[in-house]
Amino acid sequence: MRILVTGAAGFIGYHVCKRLLVTGHDVYGIDNLNDYYDKSLKKARLANLIDYSNFTFCCYDITDQDSIDSWFDNNRPEIVIHLAAEVGVRNSLKNPQAYVNTNIVGFLNILEGCKRNEVKHLIYASSSSVYGGNDLIPFSEEHNVDRPCSLYGATKKANELMAHTYSHLHFLQTTGLRFFTVYGPWGRPDMSYFLFTKAILENKPIDVFNHGQMKRDFTYIDDIVDGVIAILNRKRLPLYSVYNIGNNQVVWLDHFIELIEDGLGKKAVKNMMSMQGGDVIATYANIDKIAKDTGFRPSVSLEEGIKRFLKWYKDFYTV
């Protein structure tokens, strides 16, 4: 199939592209290669993808309506996997305009391109952040999600509402995927596990928020990709749907740090801090819905996932 992946040089986008390319699809990647974090990491991911003859890349910004309209009209993809976004809870407190521009205006441009060119299926990244202040654990797609704790979460909930509108009005099949704390090789340098690893190796203190009293559903990148592919390959899904993709296990932050310490053979110097604005105490995915509809189940344990990440980190940064 002809598949467009936006955010192709990003963490999840890179891994999704690679899986699609290996299985023989014609993949078109779009990314603006912004400077939210080190561009050299994005370029290194992209360099691995360009080696495939069935990969085509365009450096476009999804907020540029004319460029996106022209790209859709000229290439007419069958499937769109939309992963481009301004990401991260804390940064959305500092730069809210960028989140609205990319996550809402940019998403509208993608929806319009899909509608106009009769795309068969739009699969897009939502986030566990939509659950916000929800105190029902584990988080289920049936739960109310009208209390986001961050602008990032609010933009992702807006994406789900916008997708519903286009499914309802234009019969565009849309599937939103609520990702839960994704980690692994080629990950984002602003994520906690990346920051912890770098600081411990450099003998610098790590910031531990809420004094370590936080729980997360850490999901390994290969499991995330398995979930995306399971949705892509499923022939009969509702016209509009939303799914959690998580590890379906909850881990205390302190234990997560211990696994990194054990893997590095070094103890962290911990700078205990209070809760950060926009953050939540716990995330925990109920994955019964995606398991029932696609057969998806995560397979990589946190211990194995951390081991794989640390090996990649040492190799990539020549530690």
C-alpha positions as CSV (number, residue, x, y, z in Angstrom):
1,M,0.0,0.0,0.0
2,R,1.0,3.7,-0.4
3,I,1.2,4.9,3.2
4,L,2.0,8.4,4.5
5,V,3.7,8.6,7.9
6,T,3.9,12.1,9.3
7,G,6.5,12.7,11.9
8,A,8.7,10.1,10.1
9,A,11.9,11.3,11.7
10,G,10.4,11.2,15.2
11,F,10.7,8.4,17.7
12,I,7.5,6.5,17.0
13,G,7.4,7.6,13.4
14,Y,10.8,6.2,12.7
15,H,10.0,2.8,14.1
16,V,6.6,2.6,12.3
17,C,8.3,3.6,9.0
18,K,11.0,0.9,9.4
19,R,8.4,-1.8,10.1
20,L,6.3,-0.8,7.1
21,L,9.3,-0.6,4.8
22,V,10.6,-4.1,5.8
23,T,7.2,-5.6,5.0
24,G,7.2,-4.1,1.5
25,H,4.9,-1.0,1.7
26,D,5.6,2.2,-0.2
27,V,6.2,4.6,2.6
28,Y,6.1,8.4,2.2
29,G,7.6,10.3,5.2
30,I,6.9,13.9,6.1
31,D,8.7,15.7,8.9
32,N,9.7,19.3,9.5
33,L,12.9,18.3,11.4
34,N,12.3,21.0,14.0
35,D,14.7,21.8,16.9
36,Y,12.5,20.7,19.8
37,Y,15.4,18.4,20.6
38,D,18.8,17.5,19.0
39,K,18.3,17.4,15.2
40,S,21.3,15.1,14.8
41,L,19.2,12.3,16.3
42,K,16.4,12.9,13.9
43,K,18.8,13.0,11.0
44,A,20.4,9.7,12.1
45,R,16.9,8.1,12.2
46,L,16.1,9.5,8.8
47,A,19.4,8.3,7.4
48,N,18.5,4.7,8.3
49,L,15.1,5.1,6.4
50,I,16.5,6.6,3.3
51,D,18.5,3.4,2.6
52,Y,15.2,1.8,1.6
53,S,14.3,2.1,-2.0
54,N,10.5,2.1,-1.1
55,F,10.9,5.2,1.1
56,T,10.3,8.8,0.0
57,F,10.9,11.8,2.3
58,C,9.7,15.4,2.1
59,C,10.7,18.0,4.7
60,Y,7.3,19.7,5.1
61,D,5.6,21.4,8.1
62,I,2.0,20.1,8.5
63,T,0.9,23.6,9.5
64,D,1.8,24.8,5.9
65,Q,-1.6,24.2,4.3
66,D,-0.5,24.9,0.7
67,S,2.4,22.4,0.9
68,I,0.3,19.7,2.6
69,D,-2.6,20.2,0.1
70,S,-0.2,20.0,-2.8
71,W,1.5,16.9,-1.4
72,F,-1.8,15.0,-1.0
73,D,-3.0,16.0,-4.4
74,N,0.2,14.8,-6.1
75,N,0.7,11.5,-4.1
76,R,-2.8,10.3,-3.1
77,P,-1.9,7.9,-0.3
78,E,-4.2,5.0,0.6
79,I,-3.4,5.1,4.3
80,V,-2.3,7.9,6.5
81,I,-0.5,7.3,9.9
82,H,-0.4,10.8,11.5
83,L,2.3,10.9,14.2
84,A,3.6,14.5,13.8
85,A,2.9,16.6,16.8
86,E,4.3,18.9,19.4
87,V,4.8,16.5,22.3
88,G,5.4,16.5,26.0
89,V,3.3,17.8,28.9
90,R,5.8,20.2,30.5
91,N,6.8,21.9,27.3
92,S,3.2,22.7,26.5
93,L,3.1,25.0,29.6
94,K,6.0,27.0,28.1
95,N,5.1,27.2,24.4
96,P,1.3,26.8,24.1
97,Q,1.0,28.5,20.7
98,A,3.2,25.9,19.1
99,Y,0.9,23.1,20.4
100,V,-2.2,24.7,19.0
101,N,-0.6,25.4,15.7
102,T,0.8,21.9,15.1
103,N,-1.6,19.7,17.0
104,I,-4.8,21.4,16.0
105,V,-4.2,23.5,12.8
106,G,-1.8,20.9,11.5
107,F,-4.2,18.0,12.2
108,L,-6.9,19.9,10.4
109,N,-4.7,20.1,7.3
110,I,-4.2,16.3,7.5
111,L,-7.9,15.7,7.9
112,E,-8.7,17.9,4.9
113,G,-6.1,16.1,2.8
114,C,-7.6,12.8,3.7
115,K,-11.1,13.9,2.9
116,R,-10.3,15.5,-0.4
117,N,-8.3,12.5,-1.6
118,E,-10.6,9.8,-0.3
119,V,-8.0,8.2,2.0
120,K,-9.1,4.7,3.2
121,H,-8.0,5.0,6.8
122,L,-6.5,7.7,9.0
123,I,-4.6,6.3,12.0
124,Y,-3.4,9.1,14.3
125,A,-1.6,9.5,17.6
126,S,-3.6,10.5,20.6
127,S,-2.2,10.2,24.1
128,S,-2.8,8.9,27.6
129,S,-2.7,12.6,28.6
130,V,-6.3,12.9,27.5
131,Y,-7.3,11.1,30.8
132,G,-5.9,14.0,32.8
133,G,-7.5,14.1,36.2
134,N,-9.3,10.8,35.8
135,D,-9.0,8.7,39.0
136,L,-10.4,5.5,37.7
137,I,-7.6,2.9,37.3
138,P,-6.8,1.4,34.9
139,F,-7.8,4.0,32.3
140,S,-10.5,2.7,29.9
141,E,-11.7,4.2,26.6
142,E,-15.2,4.2,28.2
143,H,-14.0,6.7,30.9
144,N,-14.8,10.4,30.7
145,V,-11.9,12.5,29.3
146,D,-13.0,16.1,29.7
147,R,-10.6,17.0,32.4
148,P,-7.1,17.3,30.8
149,C,-4.4,18.5,33.1
150,S,-2.2,20.0,30.3
151,L,-2.7,21.8,27.1
152,Y,-0.9,18.9,25.4
153,G,-3.7,16.6,26.6
154,A,-6.3,19.1,25.6
155,T,-5.0,19.2,22.0
156,K,-5.0,15.4,21.8
157,K,-8.6,15.3,23.0
158,A,-9.4,18.0,20.4
159,N,-7.9,15.7,17.8
160,E,-10.3,12.9,18.8
161,L,-13.2,15.2,18.5
162,M,-12.1,16.6,15.1
163,A,-11.6,13.0,13.8
164,H,-15.1,12.1,15.0
165,T,-16.5,15.0,13.1
166,Y,-14.8,14.0,9.8
167,S,-15.9,10.4,10.3
168,H,-19.5,11.5,10.9
169,L,-19.7,14.1,8.1
170,H,-17.3,12.7,5.4
171,F,-17.3,8.9,6.1
172,L,-13.5,9.0,6.7
173,Q,-12.4,6.0,8.7
174,T,-10.3,7.3,11.7
175,T,-8.6,5.5,14.5
176,G,-7.0,7.3,17.4
177,L,-4.3,5.6,19.4
178,R,-3.8,6.7,23.0
179,F,-0.1,5.8,23.6
180,F,1.1,5.2,27.1
181,T,4.7,6.4,28.1
182,V,6.6,5.1,25.2
183,Y,10.3,4.2,25.7
184,G,13.1,2.4,23.9
185,P,16.0,2.8,21.4
186,W,16.1,5.9,19.3
187,G,13.8,7.6,21.9
188,R,13.3,11.2,22.7
189,P,16.0,12.9,24.7
190,D,13.5,14.9,26.8
191,M,11.9,11.7,28.2
192,S,12.7,10.7,31.8
193,Y,14.5,7.4,31.0
194,F,16.8,9.2,28.5
195,L,17.5,12.1,30.9
196,F,18.1,9.7,33.8
197,T,20.6,7.6,31.8
198,K,22.5,10.6,30.5
199,A,22.7,12.2,34.0
200,I,23.8,9.0,35.8
201,L,26.6,8.3,33.3
202,E,27.8,11.9,33.7
203,N,27.6,11.7,37.5
204,K,25.0,14.4,37.6
205,P,21.8,14.4,39.8
206,I,18.5,13.4,38.4
207,D,15.2,15.3,39.1
208,V,12.7,13.0,40.7
209,F,9.3,14.6,40.7
210,N,6.7,14.1,43.5
211,H,9.5,12.5,45.4
212,G,9.2,9.4,43.3
213,Q,5.6,8.8,44.2
214,M,4.4,8.4,40.6
215,K,3.3,5.4,38.6
216,R,3.5,4.9,34.9
217,D,2.5,2.3,32.3
218,F,5.8,2.2,30.4
219,T,5.3,0.7,26.9
220,Y,8.2,-0.5,24.8
221,I,8.5,0.9,21.3
222,D,8.2,-2.5,19.5
223,D,4.9,-3.1,21.3
224,I,3.6,0.3,20.2
225,V,4.5,-0.5,16.6
226,D,2.8,-3.9,16.9
227,G,-0.3,-2.1,18.0
228,V,-0.2,0.4,15.1
229,I,0.3,-2.5,12.6
230,A,-2.5,-4.5,14.2
231,I,-4.9,-1.6,13.6
232,L,-3.6,-1.1,10.1
233,N,-4.1,-4.8,9.2
234,R,-7.6,-5.1,10.7
235,K,-10.1,-5.0,7.9
236,R,-13.3,-4.4,9.9
237,L,-13.1,-1.6,12.4
238,P,-15.7,1.0,13.3
239,L,-15.8,4.1,11.1
240,Y,-14.6,6.0,14.2
241,S,-12.7,4.4,17.1
242,V,-10.2,5.1,19.8
243,Y,-7.9,2.6,21.5
244,N,-5.4,2.5,24.4
245,I,-2.0,1.1,23.5
246,G,-0.1,0.4,26.7
247,N,1.9,-2.3,28.5
248,N,-1.1,-3.0,30.8
249,Q,1.2,-2.9,33.9
250,V,1.9,-0.1,36.3
251,V,5.4,0.6,37.7
252,W,6.5,3.0,40.4
253,L,9.0,5.6,39.3
254,D,11.5,4.5,42.0
255,H,11.6,1.0,40.6
256,F,12.0,2.3,37.1
257,I,15.1,4.3,38.2
258,E,16.4,1.2,39.9
259,L,16.3,-0.8,36.7
260,I,18.3,1.9,34.9
261,E,20.8,2.0,37.8
262,D,21.2,-1.8,37.7
263,G,21.7,-1.7,33.9
264,L,24.4,1.0,34.2
265,G,26.0,-0.4,37.3
266,K,25.8,3.0,38.9
267,K,23.6,4.7,41.5
268,A,21.8,7.9,40.7
269,V,22.1,11.0,42.8
270,K,18.5,12.0,43.3
271,N,17.2,15.5,43.5
272,M,13.8,15.0,45.0
273,M,11.2,17.6,43.8
274,S,7.6,18.4,44.1
275,M,4.9,17.6,41.6
276,Q,5.2,19.5,38.3
277,G,2.3,21.5,36.8
278,G,0.3,19.5,34.2
279,D,1.6,16.1,35.4
280,V,-0.5,13.3,36.9
281,I,0.2,10.7,39.6
282,A,-0.5,7.6,37.6
283,T,-1.2,6.3,34.1
284,Y,-2.4,2.7,33.5
285,A,-3.9,1.4,30.3
286,N,-6.8,-1.0,30.1
287,I,-6.1,-2.7,26.7
288,D,-9.1,-5.0,26.6
289,K,-10.6,-3.2,23.7
290,I,-7.7,-3.4,21.3
291,A,-7.0,-7.0,22.4
292,K,-10.5,-8.0,21.6
293,D,-10.7,-6.2,18.2
294,T,-7.2,-7.0,16.9
295,G,-5.6,-9.6,19.2
296,F,-2.9,-7.2,20.2
297,R,-0.9,-8.0,23.4
298,P,2.4,-6.4,24.5
299,S,5.3,-8.8,24.8
300,V,8.4,-6.9,26.0
301,S,8.9,-6.7,29.8
302,L,10.2,-3.5,31.3
303,E,13.4,-5.2,32.4
304,E,14.1,-6.4,28.8
305,G,13.0,-3.0,27.3
306,I,15.4,-1.0,29.6
307,K,18.2,-3.5,28.8
308,R,17.7,-2.9,25.0
309,F,17.5,0.9,25.4
310,L,20.7,1.0,27.5
311,K,22.6,-1.1,24.9
312,W,21.4,1.2,22.1
313,Y,22.3,4.4,24.1
314,K,25.9,3.1,24.8
315,D,26.4,2.2,21.2
316,F,24.9,5.4,19.7
317,Y,26.7,7.7,22.0
318,T,29.9,5.6,22.2
319,V,29.8,5.3,26.0
